[in-house]
Amino acid sequence: MENKDAPSLASEEQGRIHGLISAWLIPPVPPPAPLCALAALIGVAMAILIRVTLLGLNGGVGATQPFFPAVMMVTLYAGWRWGLVPTLAGGVFGWWLWGGREGTPLSDDELATMVIYLLCAAMVVAVAEGLRDAMRGLAKIKRDLNDAEERLRVTQTAAGVGPWEFNIETGELYFSPAARRNLGAPVEGPLSLAEMAQYVHPNDRPLAQARVQAALAGAEEYEVEYRLADTSQGERWVHGRGEVIRDETGKPKRMIGLNFDVTNRRRAEEQVRESEARFRSLADSAPALMWTTRPGGVREFVNQAYVQFAGLSYDEALNLDWRTRLHPDDLPDLLKAQIEGETSRKPFSLEGRYLRGDGEWRWLKSFSQPRFDPTGAFSGFVGIAFDITDAKRAEENLTNINELLSERAASAVAERDAAQAALLQAQKLEAIGQLTGGVAHDFNNLLTVVIGALDVVSRHPDDVQRRERMLGAALAAAKRGEKLTQHLLAFARRQPLKPEVRRVDGLIAESEELLKRALGDAYGFKLRLGAGVRAARIDAGQFEAALLNLVVNARDATSPGGSVTIKSGAVTIAERSGELEPGAYLKVSVRDTGSGMDAATIARAVEPFFTTKPPGEGTGLGLSQVYGFARQSGGSVEIESVVGEGSTVSLLLPVVEAATAGDPAQKVDHIRAQTPSRVLLVEDDPQVAELVEAMLSDLGHAVVRAGGVDEALARLEQDGGIQLVLSDVIMPGGKSGVDLAEQLAASRPGLPVVLCSGYVGGDQSRARAGDWPFISKPFSLETLAQALARALPR
């Protein structure tokens, strides 16, 4: 059989020569005018040369005939306009031969011959021009066809598609280079139908031959996939597709088609099958229910756990309507949540009771995750559900156990809170322990003044000058004792916290004696106050406690004979530094001459419970409390230290404009401004009650006394004329003054109440949270008058 894919060399050579002649004779692009003129000149010269060579210049025979080839060639090359040049030249040459050179007029025959020549030459020009256009059109079509064939070849090569054709009548077989490459056959050389089988895998040859025979018989179209026999590059697959062309009688004449390599697709499909098999194996081995759905919610896969839970066959489980298995109490909420979750196309979870195939209700918790294809389009959900029935039962049991142990747990929490509170208090108590000796000394001095003054007054009651001097000394000593007590309560966190605008230098100066007592006589103490009138919004007690903590820490880090310096001043931070925003700050520094700290110790210094002291000598809460106070006040703590030279710990507090402290209120004499009222005094200590009654009487009030809350309520019930209640907070009988105030606020909302106490303890927050005026013991007549003035309606 001949192979149409291998034309003869002679045919190829002929085609090449014809192509060259055509391209030269009829150029695809019109030549420029000089070349056209040259072609016309050459054509005319050749015609004249032929006439002169063959017949000379004598006689009129053959005068115009040599010009017809010139007319044809010039017209084909340059177009009909230039074809007129040899036409006219032939006419002129014929006239010249027939007599024009001798001036003899043309005879009738010569004129007729000239007309015939010109008409024939014009026809040749017209025919040549038409032939020229046709040839150029064919050349363009051929170029377009070649271009299309080249593009098709490139496309087929890039896509791996190889066309083929089999002439059933002649047995000729054509396979394109791409088709040959797909089969692994030589790209060139003859290829017969019988040789085709050797390129097909032996196991697939019967299938391929059967499909060809079926297509020829008209049973089906030709389409088959088979493996190649050459496995040197691994298993390769080819997809063949074709169509049988038949004549009008139905007899097959030709078979045309194409083939392409589908190895990558086959490998991808195999990988998908393997992946699906692994997924199915993994899913079937999982103890949880698993499934996948298509858009619209139709399930396309469920695992064995799913099938077993449903108690159905695989196909029945795949199409199971779970609404028939949901507990009636869970159905509405679960359906709503499922619709919302699937509509959102985002991950969602459900939890409810489902009827298992054996009739038992089981708790299932499911998680659904959206799936997207490689293009990003939504392709459904993949879900997994866990049986949490045992966990639910355990949770229920645990709830019951928790209820049974709630009292013990509450007790344990209370013990833990107490332990934490004790731990936090331990650091303060450690510092207070250092103060005990000094404070006892101070109180003994104060009591000496008070007792001595009262003794002198009692011995000389008539000596007015001495009595006033002694009473003044006793009162001053008592006020010093009151202030010392406030300092101790503030440090122990027993005074109510009250941030206010205070001048820092004033607070430091007021605390000087307390700080000296904490430091002891073995250490030097210096104050360098430079903050002036600048103020900060702080709680005075917290500030003094923080300062005392820093002094105690400095003392512990310093050997006897060393010194501690407290320095204050103003600093300005231009840009954000750590936790501090730009602005003006007060800097209070405590510097010691102790052993100093290394970088690792500085880094952890403010951590709670971190201490470098030996066990039992420190809680590690001192600097932590100082740092907490600074941060709550809007500032921070800085630590500078050099090992062997000492440390400086600084409090940085935001400066508050002095104007925000407010102008001093206009001085009012509350003692003289009192309006006489009927006051119920509730006080369990008889001596204190007698003193306060006397103070109230001095203010012009009538006093009714009660020793406890119940007695006070009875007095109020009996005496409707009581206009104000003054009550101590700490009372016997399990009820406090705060309880009395709250009860009166509910039963007699218009009755004013004033609370007082030297130590509010657990009722501190309740006493401060109410709207009742509160005064701390001990208090002066002026302080009492101010509180009553605030409470009584004007």
C-alpha positions in Angstrom: 0.0 0.0 0.0 1.2 3.5 -0.8 1.6 6.1 1.9 0.2 9.5 1.0 2.4 10.9 3.7 5.5 10.3 1.5 5.2 12.0 -1.9 7.8 11.4 -4.6 10.9 13.5 -4.9 10.1 14.4 -8.5 6.6 15.7 -7.6 8.2 17.8 -4.8 10.8 19.2 -7.2 8.2 20.0 -9.9 6.1 21.8 -7.3 9.1 23.8 -6.1 10.0 24.9 -9.7 6.4 25.8 -10.6 6.3 27.8 -7.4 9.5 29.7 -8.2 8.3 30.5 -11.8 4.9 31.7 -10.5 6.5 33.8 -7.8 8.8 35.4 -10.3 6.3 35.9 -13.1 3.5 37.2 -10.8 5.0 38.7 -7.7 2.6 38.7 -4.7 3.3 42.4 -4.1 3.0 44.8 -7.2 6.6 45.8 -8.2 7.7 49.4 -8.2 7.4 51.6 -11.4 11.1 51.4 -12.3 11.0 47.6 -12.4 7.7 47.7 -14.4 9.3 50.1 -16.9 12.4 47.9 -17.2 10.2 44.8 -17.8 8.2 46.6 -20.5 11.5 47.7 -22.1 12.9 44.2 -22.0 9.7 42.8 -23.5 9.7 45.3 -26.4 13.5 44.7 -27.0 13.0 40.9 -27.1 10.2 41.2 -29.6 12.1 43.4 -31.9 15.2 41.2 -31.5 13.2 38.1 -32.4 11.8 39.8 -35.6 15.1 41.2 -36.7 17.0 38.0 -36.0 14.5 35.8 -38.0 13.4 38.1 -40.8 15.6 41.1 -40.7 14.1 44.6 -41.4 12.8 43.8 -44.8 9.2 42.9 -45.6 6.1 43.4 -43.5 5.6 39.7 -42.6 5.7 39.0 -38.9 5.9 42.6 -37.9 3.6 42.4 -34.9 3.4 38.7 -33.9 6.6 38.8 -31.8 5.0 41.4 -29.5 2.2 39.1 -28.2 4.5 37.2 -25.8 5.9 40.5 -24.6 2.4 41.8 -24.0 1.4 38.7 -22.1 4.6 38.6 -19.9 4.6 42.4 -19.1 0.9 42.3 -18.3 1.3 39.3 -16.0 4.3 40.9 -14.3 3.3 44.6 -14.0 -0.4 44.8 -14.9 -2.5 45.9 -17.8 -1.3 49.5 -17.8 2.2 48.4 -18.4 1.0 45.7 -20.8 -0.2 48.5 -23.2 3.5 49.6 -23.6 4.5 46.5 -25.7 1.1 46.6 -27.4 1.7 50.2 -28.7 5.3 49.4 -29.4 4.3 46.5 -31.6 1.9 48.8 -33.5 4.5 51.5 -34.0 7.1 48.8 -35.1 4.7 47.4 -37.6 3.9 50.8 -39.1 7.6 51.5 -39.3 8.3 48.3 -41.2 5.3 48.6 -43.5 6.3 52.0 -44.8 6.6 54.5 -42.1 10.4 54.7 -42.5 9.9 55.6 -46.1 6.9 57.9 -45.6 4.7 55.5 -47.6 1.0 55.4 -46.4 -0.3 52.0 -45.3 -2.4 50.0 -47.7 -5.9 48.8 -46.8 -4.6 45.3 -46.0 -1.9 46.7 -43.7 -4.5 49.0 -41.9 -6.8 46.0 -41.5 -3.9 44.0 -40.2 -2.9 46.8 -37.7 -6.5 47.0 -36.4 -6.6 43.2 -36.0 -3.3 43.3 -34.1 -4.4 46.0 -31.8 -7.7 44.3 -31.0 -5.9 41.0 -30.4 -3.2 42.6 -28.3 -6.0 44.3 -26.2 -7.7 41.0 -25.7 -4.3 39.4 -24.7 -3.9 42.2 -22.2 -7.4 41.7 -20.8 -6.9 37.9 -20.6 -3.5 38.3 -19.1 -4.8 40.7 -16.5 -7.6 38.3 -15.6 -5.1 35.5 -15.4 -2.9 37.7 -13.3 -5.7 38.4 -10.8 -6.6 34.8 -10.7 -3.1 33.7 -10.1 -2.6 36.2 -7.4 -5.9 35.2 -5.8 -4.8 31.5 -5.9 -1.4 32.4 -4.5 -3.1 34.3 -1.6 -5.5 31.3 -1.0 -2.5 29.0 -1.1 -0.6 31.2 1.4 -3.7 31.4 3.7 -4.1 27.7 3.4 -0.5 27.1 4.2 -0.8 29.5 7.2 -4.0 27.7 8.3 -2.4 24.4 7.9 0.6 25.6 9.9 -1.6 26.9 12.7 -3.5 23.7 12.7 -0.3 21.7 12.8 1.0 23.8 15.7 -2.3 23.5 17.5 -2.5 19.8 17.0 1.1 19.4 18.1 0.5 21.5 21.2 -2.7 19.7 22.0 -1.2 16.3 21.1 -3.9 15.7 18.5 -2.9 13.7 15.5 -5.3 13.4 12.5 -5.3 10.3 10.3 -7.1 9.0 7.2 -7.6 5.6 5.7 -8.9 5.1 2.1 -10.7 1.8 2.3 -10.9 1.5 -1.5 -7.2 2.1 -2.3 -5.8 0.9 1.1 -3.8 4.2 1.4 -3.2 5.2 5.0 -2.2 8.7 6.1 -1.0 9.4 9.6 0.2 12.9 10.5 3.4 13.4 12.4 1.5 14.1 15.6 -0.6 10.9 15.2 2.6 9.0 14.6 4.2 10.5 17.8 1.2 9.6 19.8 1.5 6.0 18.7 5.3 5.9 19.1 5.7 5.2 15.3 8.5 6.8 13.2 7.6 10.3 12.1 8.7 9.6 8.5 8.5 6.6 6.3 5.7 4.3 5.1 3.1 3.0 7.5 0.6 0.3 6.6 -2.6 -0.8 8.3 -1.1 -4.2 9.2 1.8 -2.4 11.0 -0.6 -0.5 13.2 -1.3 -3.4 15.5 2.3 -3.7 16.7 2.0 -0.3 18.4 -1.0 -1.3 20.4 -0.6 -3.2 23.7 -1.3 -6.9 23.1 -4.0 -7.0 25.7 -5.8 -4.1 24.0 -5.5 -5.1 20.4 -8.7 -7.2 20.3 -10.7 -4.3 21.6 -9.2 -1.8 19.1 -9.7 -4.1 16.2 -13.3 -4.9 17.3 -14.1 -1.2 17.5 -12.8 -0.6 14.0 -14.8 -3.5 12.6 -17.9 -2.3 14.4 -17.5 1.2 12.9 -17.1 -0.2 9.4 -20.2 -2.3 9.9 -22.1 0.8 10.9 -22.9 -0.5 14.4 -21.3 2.4 16.2 -18.9 5.3 15.8 -15.3 4.5 16.2 -14.0 5.5 19.6 -11.6 3.6 21.8 -8.9 4.0 24.4 -5.9 1.6 24.4 -2.5 1.3 25.9 0.7 1.4 23.8 3.0 -1.6 23.4 6.0 0.5 24.2 6.3 0.7 28.0 9.8 2.1 28.1 8.4 5.4 29.4 5.8 3.8 31.6 2.3 2.9 30.7 0.9 5.3 28.1 -2.7 5.6 26.9 -4.1 6.9 23.5 -7.7 7.9 22.8 -8.8 7.2 19.2 -11.9 8.6 17.6 -13.1 8.5 14.0 -15.9 8.5 11.5 -16.6 6.3 8.4 -17.5 8.1 5.2 -19.9 6.2 3.0 -21.1 6.5 -0.6 -24.8 6.8 -1.6 -25.2 3.1 -1.3 -23.9 3.0 2.2 -20.6 1.4 1.3 -17.7 2.6 3.4 -15.2 4.6 1.3 -13.0 6.4 3.8 -12.4 6.5 7.5 -11.0 9.7 9.0 -10.3 10.5 12.6 -7.7 11.6 15.1 -5.9 10.3 18.2 -4.4 12.0 21.2 -2.4 11.1 24.2 -4.6 10.7 27.4 -1.8 9.3 29.6 -1.9 12.3 32.0 -5.7 12.1 32.3 -5.6 8.4 32.9 -2.9 8.9 35.6 -4.9 11.7 37.2 -8.0 9.5 37.1 -6.1 6.7 38.7 -4.8 9.0 41.4 -8.3 10.2 42.0 -9.5 6.6 42.3 -6.7 5.8 44.7 -7.4 9.0 46.7 -11.1 8.1 46.8 -10.3 4.6 47.8 -8.0 5.9 50.6 -10.6 8.4 51.7 -13.4 5.7 51.6 -11.2 3.3 53.6 -10.3 6.0 56.1 -13.9 7.2 56.4 -15.2 3.6 56.8 -12.7 3.0 59.5 -13.6 6.1 61.4 -15.9 5.7 64.5 -17.8 8.9 63.5 -20.5 9.4 60.9 -19.1 11.0 57.8 -20.8 12.3 54.6 -20.4 14.6 51.6 -23.2 16.5 49.8 -23.6 18.2 46.5 -25.1 21.7 46.1 -28.7 21.5 47.1 -28.0 19.2 50.0 -28.2 15.8 48.1 -25.7 13.4 49.7 -23.2 11.7 47.4 -21.3 9.6 50.0 -21.7 8.2 53.5 -19.4 6.0 55.4 -20.0 2.7 57.2 -20.6 4.3 60.6 -23.3 6.4 59.0 -24.9 3.3 57.4 -24.7 1.3 60.7 -26.3 4.2 62.7 -29.1 4.4 60.2 -29.6 0.7 60.3 -30.3 0.6 56.5 -28.6 -0.4 53.3 -26.0 2.0 51.8 -28.4 3.3 49.1 -31.2 3.7 51.7 -28.9 5.5 54.1 -27.7 7.8 51.3 -31.2 9.0 50.7 -32.4 8.9 54.3 -34.5 11.9 55.4 -33.1 12.7 58.8 -36.1 14.7 59.7 -37.8 11.4 60.4 -35.1 10.5 62.9 -34.8 13.8 64.8 -36.3 14.1 68.3 -39.5 16.2 68.2 -38.2 18.6 70.8 -35.0 19.3 68.8 -36.5 19.3 65.3 -37.5 23.0 64.9 -34.3 24.5 66.2 -32.1 22.1 64.3 -33.9 22.6 61.0 -33.6 26.4 61.4 -29.9 26.1 62.2 -29.2 23.8 59.3 -31.0 26.0 56.8 -29.0 29.0 58.0 -25.7 27.1 57.9 -26.2 25.7 54.4 -27.3 29.1 53.1 -24.3 30.9 54.5 -21.9 28.4 52.9 -19.7 28.7 55.9 -18.7 26.1 58.6 -21.5 25.3 61.1 -22.3 22.7 63.7 -25.5 21.1 65.0 -26.3 19.2 68.2 -29.4 17.1 68.9 -31.0 13.7 69.6 -31.4 11.2 66.7 -33.1 7.9 66.6 -30.6 5.1 65.9 -31.5 2.1 63.8 -32.0 0.0 66.9 -34.6 2.4 68.3 -32.4 4.2 70.9 -32.2 8.0 71.1 -28.6 9.1 70.8 -27.0 12.6 71.0 -25.0 13.6 67.9 -22.9 16.6 67.4 -22.1 17.4 63.8 -19.7 19.7 62.0 -20.2 20.7 58.4 -17.5 22.3 56.2 -18.1 23.8 52.7 -16.2 22.3 49.7 -15.0 24.3 46.7 -13.8 23.0 43.4 -10.5 24.1 41.8 -12.3 27.1 40.2 -13.5 28.3 43.5 -17.1 27.3 42.9 -19.2 25.9 45.8 -19.5 22.1 45.4 -21.3 21.1 48.6 -20.5 20.2 52.2 -18.4 17.6 53.9 -19.7 16.6 57.4 -18.8 14.6 60.4 -20.9 13.7 63.4 -19.8 12.3 66.8 -22.0 10.3 69.2 -21.7 12.4 72.4 -24.4 10.5 74.4 -21.8 9.2 76.9 -20.4 12.7 77.3 -23.9 14.0 77.8 -24.5 11.4 80.5 -21.2 12.1 82.1 -22.0 15.8 82.0 -25.3 15.2 83.7 -23.6 13.0 86.3 -20.9 15.7 86.8 -23.7 18.3 87.3 -25.2 16.1 89.9 -21.9 15.7 91.6 -21.2 19.4 91.4 -24.5 20.1 93.1 -23.7 17.6 95.8 -20.3 19.1 96.3 -21.3 22.8 95.9 -21.2 23.5 99.6 -17.7 21.9 99.8 -16.6 23.8 96.7 -17.9 27.1 98.1 -16.0 26.4 101.3 -12.8 25.6 99.4 -13.2 28.7 97.3 -13.6 30.8 100.5 -10.6 29.2 102.0 -8.6 29.8 98.8 -9.7 33.5 98.7 -8.8 33.8 102.4 -5.4 32.3 101.7 -4.8 34.7 98.8 -5.9 37.6 100.9 -3.7 36.5 103.7 -0.8 36.2 101.3 -1.4 39.6 99.9 -1.7 41.0 103.4 1.5 39.2 104.5 3.8 41.7 102.7 2.0 44.6 104.4 2.2 42.9 107.8 5.9 42.3 107.2 6.3 46.1 106.8 4.0 46.8 109.7 6.0 44.5 111.9 9.0 46.7 111.3 6.9 49.7 112.4 5.6 48.1 115.6 8.3 49.3 117.9 8.4 52.8 116.5 4.6 53.1 116.5 4.4 51.9 120.1 6.9 54.5 121.1 4.9 57.2 119.3 1.6 56.2 120.9 3.2 56.0 124.3 4.5 59.6 123.9 1.0 60.7 122.7 -0.7 58.9 125.6 1.8 60.5 128.0 0.8 63.9 126.8 -3.0 63.1 126.9 -2.9 61.4 130.3 -0.6 64.0 131.8 -2.6 66.9 130.5 -5.9 65.5 131.8 -4.2 64.8 135.2 -3.0 68.4 135.5 -6.5 69.7 134.6 -8.2 67.5 137.1 -5.7 68.7 139.9 -6.1 72.4 139.0 -9.6 72.8 137.6 -9.7 76.5 138.5 -6.5 77.4 136.7 -8.0 78.6 133.4 -4.7 79.4 131.7 -3.1 76.1 132.6 -6.3 74.2 131.8 -6.6 75.6 128.3 -2.9 75.0 127.7 -3.1 71.4 128.8 -6.4 70.7 126.9 -4.7 72.1 123.8 -1.7 69.8 124.2 -4.0 66.8 124.8 -6.1 67.6 121.7 -3.0 68.1 119.5 -1.6 64.7 120.8 -4.9 63.0 120.0 -5.0 64.4 116.5 -1.4 63.1 115.9 -2.6 59.7 117.1 -5.5 59.9 114.7 -3.3 60.7 111.8 -0.9 57.9 112.7 -3.8 55.5 112.8 -4.9 56.7 109.3 -1.4 56.1 108.0 -1.4 52.5 109.3 -4.9 51.7 108.0 -4.1 53.1 104.6 -1.0 51.0 104.4 -2.9 47.9 105.5 -5.6 48.7 102.9 -8.3 49.2 105.6 -9.0 52.8 104.6 -11.4 53.3 101.7 -9.6 54.1 98.4 -10.3 57.5 97.1 -8.3 59.0 94.2 -8.0 62.7 94.4 -5.7 65.5 93.3 -2.9 65.8 95.8 0.4 67.5 96.0 3.0 64.8 96.1 5.6 66.7 98.1 3.0 67.4 100.8 2.2 63.7 101.1 5.9 62.7 101.3 6.5 65.3 104.0 3.5 64.1 106.0 4.8 60.5 105.8 8.3 61.4 106.8 8.1 60.3 110.5 6.4 57.0 109.4 9.1 56.3 106.8 11.9 57.1 109.4 10.4 54.6 111.8 10.2 51.9 109.1 13.8 52.6 108.1 15.2 52.5 111.6 18.1 54.4 113.2 20.8 52.3 111.6 20.3 54.0 108.2 20.7 57.5 106.9 17.5 59.2 105.5 17.4 62.1 103.1 14.5 64.0 101.5 15.0 66.1 98.4 11.6 67.4 97.3 11.5 69.3 94.1 7.9 68.8 92.8 6.7 72.0 94.2 3.0 72.7 93.8 2.6 70.1 91.1 -0.1 67.5 91.8 -1.2 64.1 90.7 -4.6 62.3 90.8 -3.8 59.5 93.3 -5.1 57.7 96.3 -3.1 59.1 99.2 -3.2 55.9 101.2 -2.0 53.8 98.2 0.7 56.3 97.5 2.0 56.3 101.1 1.8 52.5 101.1 3.8 52.3 97.8 6.4 54.7 99.2 6.7 52.7 102.4 7.1 49.5 100.4 10.0 51.1 98.4 11.7 52.3 101.6 11.4 48.9 103.3 12.8 47.2 100.1 15.6 49.8 100.0 16.4 49.1 103.7 16.5 45.3 103.2 18.9 45.7 100.2 21.2 48.0 102.2 23.7 47.1 104.9 23.5 49.0 108.2 25.3 52.3 107.8 24.0 52.9 104.3 21.5 55.6 103.3 18.1 55.9 101.6 17.2 59.0 99.6 13.7 60.1 98.5 13.7 62.6 95.7 10.9 64.2 93.8 10.7 66.3 90.7 9.1 67.0 87.3 10.0 65.3 84.0 8.7 65.6 80.5 8.4 62.7 78.1 8.6 63.9 74.5 7.5 60.7 72.8 6.0 57.4 73.8 8.3 55.4 76.0 7.2 51.9 77.0 3.8 52.2 78.7 4.0 56.0 79.1 2.4 58.4 76.7 4.1 61.7 75.9 3.4 64.4 78.6 4.4 65.8 81.9 5.1 63.5 84.9 6.0 63.6 88.5 9.0 61.4 89.3 9.3 60.1 92.9 12.6 58.1 93.3 13.8 56.0 96.2 17.6 55.4 96.0 19.6 53.1 98.2 23.3 52.4 98.5 22.8 48.6 98.7 24.0 45.7 96.6 22.1 46.5 93.4 20.4 44.2 90.9 21.6 42.6 87.7 19.6 42.8 84.4 17.8 39.5 84.9 16.6 40.5 88.4 15.4 43.9 87.1 13.4 42.2 84.3 11.4 40.2 86.9 11.4 42.7 89.7 7.7 43.6 89.4 6.4 40.1 88.9 4.1 38.9 91.7 5.8 36.6 94.2 9.3 37.1 92.7 11.8 37.8 95.5 15.5 37.5 96.0 15.1 37.3 99.8 15.7 34.1 101.6 12.5 31.9 102.3 10.3 33.3 105.0 11.8 36.9 104.7 9.7 38.2 101.9 6.5 37.6 99.8 7.7 39.1 96.6 4.6 41.4 96.4 6.1 44.7 97.4 7.2 46.0 93.9 4.3 44.2 92.3 1.9 46.4 94.4 3.9 49.5 93.7 3.7 48.7 89.9 0.0 48.0 90.1 -0.6 51.3 91.9 1.4 53.2 89.3 -0.4 51.7 86.4 -3.8 52.3 88.0 -2.8 55.9 88.4 -1.8 56.2 84.7 1.9 56.0 85.3 4.6 53.4 85.5 7.7 52.3 87.4 11.4 52.7 86.3 14.2 50.7 87.9 17.9 51.7 87.5 20.6 49.7 89.2 24.3 49.0 89.2 25.5 45.8 90.9 27.5 46.8 94.0 26.5 50.4 93.9 22.8 50.4 94.7 19.4 50.8 93.1 16.9 53.6 92.2 13.2 52.8 91.9 11.1 55.6 90.5 7.3 56.2 90.4 6.2 58.2 87.4 2.8 59.8 87.8 0.9 62.0 85.3 0.9 65.7 86.4 -2.6 67.1 87.0 -3.1 70.8 86.6 -3.4 72.5 90.0 -6.6 74.1 88.8 -8.3 70.7 88.6 -8.0 70.5 92.4 -10.7 73.2 92.6 -10.7 76.4 94.6 -11.1 76.2 98.3 -14.7 76.3 99.3 -15.9 79.4 101.1 -15.5 78.9 104.8 -18.7 78.1 106.6 -19.2 77.9 110.3 -21.3 74.6 110.4 -21.4 74.7 114.2 -23.3 78.0 114.3 -25.4 77.1 111.3 -26.9 74.0 112.9 -30.7 73.7 112.9 -31.9 72.0 116.2 -33.3 68.5 115.4 -34.3 65.4 117.2 -31.5 62.8 116.6 -31.5 59.1 117.2 -27.9 58.1 118.3 -27.2 54.4 117.7 -24.0 53.4 119.5 -23.1 50.3 121.5 -20.2 51.7 123.4 -21.6 53.7 126.4 -18.6 56.0 126.8 -18.5 56.9 123.1 -22.3 57.3 123.1 -22.1 59.7 126.1 -19.4 61.8 124.4 -21.3 62.0 121.1 -24.5 62.8 122.9 -22.7 65.7 124.6 -21.4 66.9 121.2 -24.9 66.7 119.6 -26.3 68.6 122.6 -23.6 71.3 122.1 -24.9 71.6 118.5 -28.4 72.2 119.8 -29.9 68.8 119.0 -32.2 66.7 121.2 -30.8 63.1 121.5 -32.5 59.7 121.8 -30.1 56.8 122.4 -30.2 53.2 121.3 -27.6 50.4 121.9 -28.2 48.3 118.7 -30.2 48.0 115.5 -33.2 46.3 116.9 -33.5 48.9 119.8 -33.1 51.7 117.2 -36.0 50.3 115.1 -38.1 50.1 118.2 -37.3 53.7 119.2 -38.2 54.8 115.7 -41.5 52.9 115.9 -42.3 54.6 119.3 -41.0 58.1 118.5 -42.3 59.7 115.3 -40.6 63.0 115.9 -37.0 61.7 115.2 -35.6 63.7 112.3 -32.1 62.1 111.8 -30.3 58.9 112.7 -26.6 58.9 113.6 -25.3 55.3 113.7 -22.1 53.4 114.3 -21.3 50.8 111.6 -20.0 47.9 113.7 -22.8 46.8 116.0 -23.6 43.8 118.2 -26.3 41.2 117.4 -25.2 40.4 113.8 -26.7 43.6 112.3 -24.6 46.6 111.3 -25.3 50.2 110.9 -25.3 49.7 107.1 -28.1 47.1 107.6 -30.1 49.7 109.6 -29.5 52.4 106.9 -30.6 50.1 104.1 -33.8 49.1 106.0 -34.6 52.7 106.8 -34.0 53.6 103.1 -36.8 51.1 102.2 -39.2 51.7 105.0 -38.6 55.5 105.7 -36.9 56.9 102.5 -37.1 60.5 103.7 -35.3 60.0 107.0 -31.6 61.2 106.9 -28.9 58.7 108.1 -25.3 59.5 109.0 -22.8 56.6 109.5 -19.6 56.7 111.5 -16.9 54.2 112.4 -13.3 53.8 113.3 -13.1 50.6 111.3 -15.6 49.5 108.7 -14.2 46.1 107.9 -16.4 43.9 105.7 -19.1 46.6 105.5 -16.7 49.2 104.2 -17.8 48.9 100.6 -21.5 48.9 101.5 -21.1 52.0 103.7 -19.4 53.9 101.0 -21.7 52.7 98.2 -24.8 54.3 99.7 -25.7 58.0 99.7 -25.3 58.3 103.4 -22.7 60.8 104.8 -19.8 58.9 106.4 -17.4 60.2 109.1 -14.4 58.3 110.5 -13.7 58.1 114.2 -12.3 59.9 116.0 -14.0 63.1 114.7 -14.2 66.7 115.9 -17.3 68.8 116.6 -16.7 70.6 113.3 -16.6 67.3 111.3 -19.8 66.1 113.0 -21.5 69.4 112.2 -20.5 69.2 108.5 -21.9 65.6 108.2 -25.2 66.6 109.9 -25.5 69.7 107.6 -25.1 67.5 104.5 -27.7 65.0 105.8 -30.4 67.4 107.0 -32.6 69.0 104.4 -32.2 72.7 104.1 
